[in-house]
Amino acid sequence: MTVTIYHNPACGTSRNTLAMIRQSGIEPQIIDYLKTPPGREKLVELIAAMDIPVRDLLRRKGTPYEELDLDNDKWTDDQLIDFMFEHPILMNRPVVVSDKGVALCRPSERVLDLLGGISPSREDNSL
């Protein structure tokens, strides 16, 4: 199984999700999205695959969310995506991509659905 995590090592939820993936026997591709942000096209693709409103991927805490007035309804989805592209810290994390789907893994346990029901404590990880 191929798994990719858009990861922020400073985020406890992101670190926990990464640990759960590894405990399931999978070594994921790790993208530190603050150092290597996804392109605009990739952001659009991830949001579509998660089937969530663009605003659900916006992070407020520790970001320029307030100063950019992103709570304002005047911003279109395309404009919000542009803000995330320009300021990657606005992208909530961790986003995990697997053969089973794509999800914003908040809480971390959401990653289990993307691992095909593999329990992190299970010894036999064969599918």
C-alpha positions as CSV (number, residue, x, y, z in Angstrom):
1,M,0.0,0.0,0.0
2,T,1.2,3.5,-0.9
3,V,0.7,6.2,1.7
4,T,1.6,9.9,1.6
5,I,1.3,12.3,4.5
6,Y,1.4,16.0,4.1
7,H,3.1,16.5,7.4
8,N,4.2,19.3,9.8
9,P,6.7,17.9,12.3
10,A,5.8,20.7,14.7
11,C,2.2,19.5,15.0
12,G,1.3,16.9,17.6
13,T,-1.6,15.6,15.6
14,S,0.6,15.2,12.5
15,R,3.3,13.4,14.5
16,N,0.7,11.1,16.1
17,T,-0.8,10.3,12.7
18,L,2.6,9.6,11.2
19,A,3.4,7.2,14.2
20,M,0.1,5.4,13.6
21,I,0.9,4.9,9.9
22,R,4.4,3.5,10.9
23,Q,2.9,1.3,13.6
24,S,0.7,-0.3,11.0
25,G,3.8,-1.5,9.2
26,I,3.8,1.2,6.4
27,E,6.6,3.7,5.8
28,P,4.8,6.6,4.1
29,Q,6.1,9.2,1.7
30,I,6.5,12.2,4.0
31,I,5.9,15.7,2.5
32,D,6.8,18.5,4.8
33,Y,4.3,20.8,3.2
34,L,5.8,23.9,4.7
35,K,9.2,23.2,3.0
36,T,7.7,21.6,-0.1
37,P,4.1,23.0,-0.5
38,P,1.7,21.3,-2.8
39,G,1.1,23.3,-6.0
40,R,-2.2,25.0,-6.6
41,E,-3.4,22.1,-8.8
42,K,-2.5,19.6,-6.2
43,L,-4.4,21.5,-3.5
44,V,-7.5,21.5,-5.7
45,E,-7.0,17.8,-6.3
46,L,-6.6,17.0,-2.6
47,I,-9.7,19.0,-1.7
48,A,-11.8,17.3,-4.4
49,A,-10.6,13.9,-3.3
50,M,-11.5,14.6,0.3
51,D,-14.9,15.9,-0.8
52,I,-14.8,18.7,1.8
53,P,-15.5,22.4,1.5
54,V,-12.4,24.5,0.9
55,R,-12.9,26.3,4.2
56,D,-12.6,22.9,6.1
57,L,-8.9,22.7,5.0
58,L,-8.1,26.2,6.4
59,R,-6.2,26.3,9.6
60,R,-6.8,29.3,11.9
61,K,-4.5,28.8,14.9
62,G,-0.9,30.0,14.4
63,T,-1.6,31.3,10.9
64,P,-2.3,34.6,9.1
65,Y,-6.0,33.6,9.0
66,E,-7.3,36.5,11.1
67,E,-5.1,39.2,9.5
68,L,-6.1,38.1,6.0
69,D,-9.8,38.3,7.1
70,L,-10.5,34.7,5.8
71,D,-13.6,34.4,7.9
72,N,-15.2,36.9,5.5
73,D,-17.7,35.4,3.1
74,K,-16.4,37.6,0.3
75,W,-13.7,35.1,-0.5
76,T,-14.4,32.5,-3.2
77,D,-13.1,28.9,-3.0
78,D,-10.6,29.8,-5.7
79,Q,-9.4,32.8,-3.7
80,L,-9.1,30.7,-0.5
81,I,-7.1,28.1,-2.4
82,D,-4.8,30.9,-3.6
83,F,-4.3,32.0,0.0
84,M,-3.3,28.4,1.0
85,F,-1.0,28.3,-2.0
86,E,0.7,31.6,-1.0
87,H,0.7,30.7,2.7
88,P,1.1,26.9,3.1
89,I,0.7,27.3,6.9
90,L,-3.0,27.9,6.2
91,M,-3.4,24.3,5.1
92,N,-4.7,22.2,8.0
93,R,-2.8,19.0,8.7
94,P,-2.1,16.2,8.4
95,V,-3.6,15.3,5.0
96,V,-3.1,11.6,4.2
97,V,-3.4,10.0,0.8
98,S,-3.6,6.2,0.4
99,D,-5.0,3.6,-2.0
100,K,-8.2,3.8,0.1
101,G,-8.7,7.5,-0.2
102,V,-7.7,11.0,1.1
103,A,-8.5,12.6,4.4
104,L,-7.7,15.4,6.8
105,C,-6.7,13.2,9.7
106,R,-8.0,15.3,12.6
107,P,-8.3,13.4,14.9
108,S,-5.4,11.1,14.1
109,E,-7.6,8.0,14.3
110,R,-9.2,9.0,11.0
111,V,-6.0,7.6,9.3
112,L,-7.1,4.0,10.3
113,D,-9.8,4.2,7.6
114,L,-7.1,5.0,5.0
115,L,-5.0,2.0,6.1
116,G,-7.7,-0.5,5.3
117,G,-8.7,-1.2,8.8
118,I,-5.1,-2.2,9.8
119,S,-4.9,-1.8,13.6
120,P,-1.6,-0.2,14.7
121,S,-1.2,-2.9,17.3
122,R,-1.7,-5.8,14.9
123,E,1.3,-8.0,14.2
124,D,0.1,-9.4,10.9
125,N,-0.2,-6.5,8.4
126,S,-0.7,-8.6,5.3
127,L,-3.7,-7.6,3.1
